[in-house]
Amino acid sequence: MTEPDLDHHRSGDAVTEELRADVVAGLTAEQKWLPPKWFYDAEGSELFEKITQLPEYYPTRSEREVLAAHAGDVAELTGAHTLVELGSGSSEKTRLLLDALTKHGTLAAFVPLDVSESALVDAARSISADYPGLEVRGVVGDFTQHLDLLPGDGPRVVAFLGGTIGNFLPAERATFLRSVREVLDEGEWLLLGTDLVKDAETLERAYDDAAGVTAEFDMNVLRVLNARLGANFDLDEFEHVSHWDAEHEWVEMRLRARRELTVGIPGADLTVRFAAGEHIRTEISAKFRPGGVEAELAAAGFALDQWWTDSQQRFGVSLARSVRG
């Protein structure tokens, strides 16, 4: 099998330095935290794919329902020559868009970007085999840093799916959306998936499944620190917690120390002490309301063109056009 074309923008040394900086900033803060991007080594990417198949995890099914119904509309409205997918993972849902754009006859290139090289290579190989004649160029990179390096001719549609936008704090979301707008020409498109506000029980179950897969995924960030920075986290001394924060309208995933602990992280020249019951916040997953999505898009320089939801009104997908600043 022909190996896919990849652009590498995350060297091993740079990634380790970035991890070191995040660990020092996050684990010395009064409320400890770690960024969710560090879940995604090869094992973490596999665990997340398992999460998307769990009965409790509705976002993937709900978004797929929307895309199945409206991928043809995306193709008709955008006439995209290049489909860019940020945080592509397995790119499974993206096939609905690829099918529609290929049928429409405009698509020439697919550009998936992901921090996980292993997930990216698997997806690029599969799509190259299944869509002969389509240029597939994977980008190993961070969508908060490398958007200006994305290849592909216009008109482009950038797909940011899965509700991943919810992993940003509000100010970070604003910065990110502006950065997407800055790399797009006027009239190019953003296809955005946003999980919607709903009852607390549904939300908390989605992030704390009965089989414990999400807990394993959450713990994986500690495995990454052990492997890359020589830390000595004992995973049995932590437990996964999912909490719906109604004030901020987001789910928090946390790792809670079961007892008082001291952890050494030689690769960050750091010793971290935990009180019994102390948390590390590993992820937020903000949930949205339609009016809020439209307002955030407008503030970043996008005009909302289409708003679609699944049959249960659980998940929203918006198609927005970049407008003159």
TORTOR-851909 format. One line per 2 residues: number of its first residue (from 1); for each residue y, z, x of C-alpha. Coordinates in nm, 3 decimals, padded with zeros to 5 digits. Example, Ala and Ser with C-alpha at 12.3 -4.5 7.8 and 13.67 -1.06 7.14 Angstrom:
2
1> -00.450/00.780/01.230; -00.106/00.714/01.367
REM end
This chain:
325
1> 00.000/00.000/00.000; 00.347/-00.091/00.129
3> 00.555/00.213/00.212; 00.876/00.242/00.008
5> 01.218/00.198/00.167; 01.380/00.538/00.219
7> 01.726/00.643/00.332; 01.715/00.986/00.496
9> 02.024/01.206/00.474; 01.854/01.545/00.523
11> 01.716/01.596/00.875; 01.493/01.894/00.943
13> 01.748/02.075/01.157; 02.029/02.022/00.908
15> 01.812/02.145/00.621; 01.717/02.459/00.812
17> 02.081/02.531/00.894; 02.178/02.478/00.532
19> 01.900/02.711/00.418; 02.006/02.971/00.672
21> 02.366/02.962/00.548; 02.258/02.994/00.184
23> 02.026/03.285/00.263; 02.295/03.475/00.451
25> 02.553/03.417/00.177; 02.316/03.489/-00.110
27> 02.114/03.783/00.016; 02.415/03.973/00.153
29> 02.606/03.942/-00.178; 02.642/04.247/-00.402
31> 02.433/04.063/-00.665; 02.172/03.881/-00.458
33> 02.112/03.511/-00.530; 01.947/03.200/-00.390
35> 02.016/02.837/-00.490; 01.742/02.673/-00.700
37> 01.721/02.365/-00.477; 01.508/02.569/-00.235
39> 01.223/02.579/-00.488; 01.147/02.216/-00.414
41> 00.921/02.177/-00.115; 00.601/01.982/-00.181
43> 00.432/02.279/-00.351; 00.740/02.360/-00.557
45> 00.772/02.001/-00.677; 00.408/02.004/-00.789
47> 00.459/02.333/-00.972; 00.763/02.198/-01.153
49> 00.566/01.894/-01.270; 00.310/02.139/-01.415
51> 00.592/02.327/-01.591; 00.705/02.009/-01.766
53> 00.359/01.983/-01.927; 00.346/02.340/-02.059
55> 00.352/02.399/-02.437; 00.646/02.641/-02.403
57> 00.859/02.400/-02.200; 01.013/02.181/-02.470
59> 01.300/02.014/-02.271; 01.085/01.743/-02.112
61> 00.921/01.643/-02.443; 01.250/01.655/-02.631
63> 01.434/01.443/-02.376; 01.146/01.195/-02.361
65> 01.169/01.158/-02.739; 01.539/01.070/-02.710
67> 01.482/00.822/-02.429; 01.192/00.658/-02.611
69> 01.420/00.602/-02.911; 01.732/00.493/-02.724
71> 01.642/00.340/-02.386; 01.695/-00.003/-02.541
73> 02.045/00.104/-02.646; 02.118/00.213/-02.290
75> 02.011/-00.126/-02.162; 02.218/-00.316/-02.421
77> 02.531/-00.108/-02.370; 02.529/-00.088/-01.990
79> 02.370/-00.415/-01.877; 02.297/-00.224/-01.558
81> 02.199/-00.405/-01.239; 02.119/-00.075/-01.064
83> 01.965/00.241/-01.210; 02.035/00.548/-00.998
85> 01.842/00.866/-01.076; 01.959/01.197/-00.933
87> 01.695/01.464/-00.873; 01.431/01.214/-00.969
89> 01.114/01.416/-00.909; 00.824/01.210/-01.043
91> 01.057/00.967/-01.229; 00.810/00.971/-01.520
93> 01.071/00.966/-01.799; 01.272/00.709/-01.608
95> 01.003/00.451/-01.677; 01.134/00.432/-02.032
97> 01.471/00.323/-01.892; 01.312/00.091/-01.637
99> 01.107/-00.078/-01.910; 01.412/-00.127/-02.131
101> 01.641/-00.253/-01.853; 01.370/-00.486/-01.719
103> 01.313/-00.626/-02.067; 01.688/-00.672/-02.105
105> 01.680/-00.883/-01.789; 01.967/-00.725/-01.594
107> 01.798/-00.470/-01.369; 01.767/-00.558/-01.000
109> 01.735/-00.221/-00.824; 01.619/00.136/-00.876
111> 01.760/00.410/-00.653; 01.593/00.752/-00.693
113> 01.747/01.045/-00.504; 01.568/01.375/-00.449
115> 01.565/01.664/-00.199; 01.184/01.650/-00.191
117> 01.063/01.364/00.027; 00.703/01.403/-00.090
119> 00.795/01.372/-00.459; 01.025/01.081/-00.382
121> 00.765/00.887/-00.183; 00.502/00.930/-00.457
123> 00.742/00.813/-00.727; 00.876/00.520/-00.524
125> 00.525/00.399/-00.437; 00.416/00.410/-00.799
127> 00.725/00.236/-00.936; 00.719/-00.032/-00.665
129> 00.359/-00.110/-00.761; 00.426/-00.115/-01.135
131> 00.754/-00.310/-01.128; 00.701/-00.601/-00.889
133> 01.023/-00.776/-00.801; 01.232/-00.462/-00.853
135> 01.405/-00.337/-00.539; 01.320/00.032/-00.502
137> 01.515/00.227/-00.242; 01.461/00.602/-00.232
139> 01.724/00.838/-00.097; 01.618/01.172/00.053
141> 01.929/01.374/-00.005; 02.122/01.636/-00.198
143> 02.313/01.511/-00.502; 02.590/01.761/-00.428
145> 02.647/01.605/-00.084; 02.528/01.246/-00.059
147> 02.648/01.059/-00.367; 02.888/00.845/-00.167
149> 02.593/00.711/00.036; 02.398/00.568/-00.258
151> 02.312/00.196/-00.233; 02.307/-00.054/-00.518
153> 02.525/-00.319/-00.680; 02.717/-00.271/-01.001
155> 02.723/-00.233/-01.282; 02.536/00.092/-01.225
157> 02.411/00.362/-01.455; 02.357/00.704/-01.298
159> 02.090/00.907/-01.478; 02.101/01.284/-01.439
161> 01.824/01.404/-01.666; 01.613/01.710/-01.741
163> 01.906/01.941/-01.812; 01.952/01.991/-01.436
165> 02.330/01.993/-01.488; 02.273/02.340/-01.633
167> 02.179/02.476/-01.289; 02.546/02.464/-01.191
169> 02.798/02.734/-01.270; 03.089/02.597/-01.480
171> 03.321/02.539/-01.184; 03.037/02.376/-00.989
173> 02.963/02.149/-01.287; 03.323/02.034/-01.296
175> 03.317/01.957/-00.923; 02.985/01.774/-00.951
177> 03.087/01.559/-01.246; 03.410/01.461/-01.071
179> 03.210/01.366/-00.761; 02.991/01.136/-00.972
181> 03.300/00.978/-01.126; 03.450/00.922/-00.780
183> 03.157/00.707/-00.664; 03.152/00.494/-00.980
185> 03.376/00.199/-01.051; 03.571/00.196/-01.373
187> 03.337/00.098/-01.657; 03.016/00.216/-01.489
189> 02.799/00.472/-01.663; 02.658/00.826/-01.656
191> 02.348/00.911/-01.862; 02.332/01.290/-01.885
193> 02.062/01.519/-02.024; 02.175/01.857/-02.156
195> 01.962/02.129/-02.310; 02.127/02.273/-02.622
197> 02.193/02.633/-02.730; 01.915/02.770/-02.949
199> 01.737/03.096/-03.031; 01.671/03.340/-02.747
201> 01.294/03.360/-02.802; 01.243/02.985/-02.758
203> 01.460/02.983/-02.448; 01.300/03.282/-02.278
205> 00.946/03.155/-02.346; 01.038/02.820/-02.190
207> 01.120/02.999/-01.863; 00.840/03.258/-01.869
209> 00.523/03.081/-01.984; 00.201/03.258/-02.072
211> 00.005/03.087/-01.793; 00.245/03.213/-01.526
213> 00.328/02.872/-01.382; 00.705/02.934/-01.398
215> 00.655/03.267/-01.223; 00.470/03.088/-00.940
217> 00.749/02.831/-00.922; 01.009/03.109/-00.902
219> 00.814/03.282/-00.625; 00.802/02.959/-00.428
221> 01.153/03.015/-00.299; 01.020/03.319/-00.111
223> 00.736/03.108/00.033; 00.997/02.861/00.157
225> 01.190/03.140/00.330; 00.870/03.270/00.487
227> 00.772/02.924/00.611; 01.109/02.795/00.729
229> 01.284/03.111/00.848; 00.990/03.334/00.944
231> 01.070/03.586/00.668; 00.812/03.847/00.573
233> 00.850/03.854/00.194; 00.537/03.997/00.030
235> 00.522/03.803/-00.297; 00.313/04.077/-00.460
237> 00.613/04.307/-00.429; 00.826/04.089/-00.659
239> 00.797/03.988/-01.024; 00.947/03.700/-01.217
241> 01.198/03.779/-01.494; 01.355/03.543/-01.750
243> 01.667/03.655/-01.938; 01.891/03.484/-02.196
245> 02.256/03.569/-02.129; 02.418/03.516/-02.469
247> 02.771/03.570/-02.338; 02.750/03.287/-02.084
249> 02.495/03.086/-02.285; 02.253/03.042/-02.000
251> 01.902/03.152/-01.904; 01.874/03.341/-01.576
253> 01.558/03.340/-01.367; 01.530/03.634/-01.133
255> 01.288/03.790/-00.888; 01.276/04.169/-00.922
257> 01.162/04.403/-00.647; 00.882/04.627/-00.768
259> 00.980/04.906/-00.527; 01.223/04.981/-00.247
261> 01.174/04.720/00.025; 01.303/04.602/00.360
263> 01.253/04.234/00.444; 01.312/04.073/00.782
265> 01.434/03.712/00.802; 01.438/03.634/01.177
267> 01.544/03.273/01.129; 01.866/03.395/00.966
269> 01.905/03.696/01.198; 01.902/03.912/00.886
271> 01.739/04.226/00.751; 01.762/04.266/00.372
273> 01.709/04.591/00.185; 01.610/04.600/-00.182
275> 01.633/04.895/-00.415; 01.348/04.939/-00.661
277> 01.419/04.708/-00.955; 01.687/04.507/-00.772
279> 01.708/04.136/-00.858; 01.756/03.808/-00.676
281> 01.901/03.551/-00.915; 01.719/03.227/-00.833
283> 01.842/02.999/-01.110; 02.072/02.971/-01.407
285> 01.999/02.713/-01.675; 02.307/02.671/-01.890
287> 02.266/02.553/-02.248; 02.529/02.335/-02.412
289> 02.705/02.252/-02.736; 02.800/01.889/-02.811
291> 03.175/01.950/-02.811; 03.153/02.127/-02.477
293> 02.964/01.838/-02.318; 03.224/01.588/-02.436
295> 03.509/01.807/-02.306; 03.351/01.851/-01.963
297> 03.286/01.479/-01.934; 03.645/01.398/-02.033
299> 03.783/01.642/-01.777; 03.583/01.462/-01.505
301> 03.702/01.113/-01.604; 03.433/00.996/-01.847
303> 03.465/00.879/-02.205; 03.169/00.972/-02.426
305> 03.022/00.654/-02.575; 02.696/00.774/-02.732
307> 02.543/01.113/-02.820; 02.175/01.131/-02.910
309> 01.943/01.425/-02.985; 01.575/01.470/-03.056
311> 01.444/01.528/-03.408; 01.464/01.907/-03.372
313> 01.817/01.904/-03.229; 01.698/02.084/-02.917
315> 01.818/01.848/-02.646; 02.114/01.615/-02.610
317> 02.147/01.293/-02.410; 02.495/01.148/-02.364
319> 02.599/00.806/-02.237; 02.951/00.811/-02.094
321> 03.164/00.540/-01.936; 03.387/00.604/-01.634
323> 03.750/00.546/-01.724; 04.068/00.494/-01.531
325> 04.195/00.816/-01.376
REM end
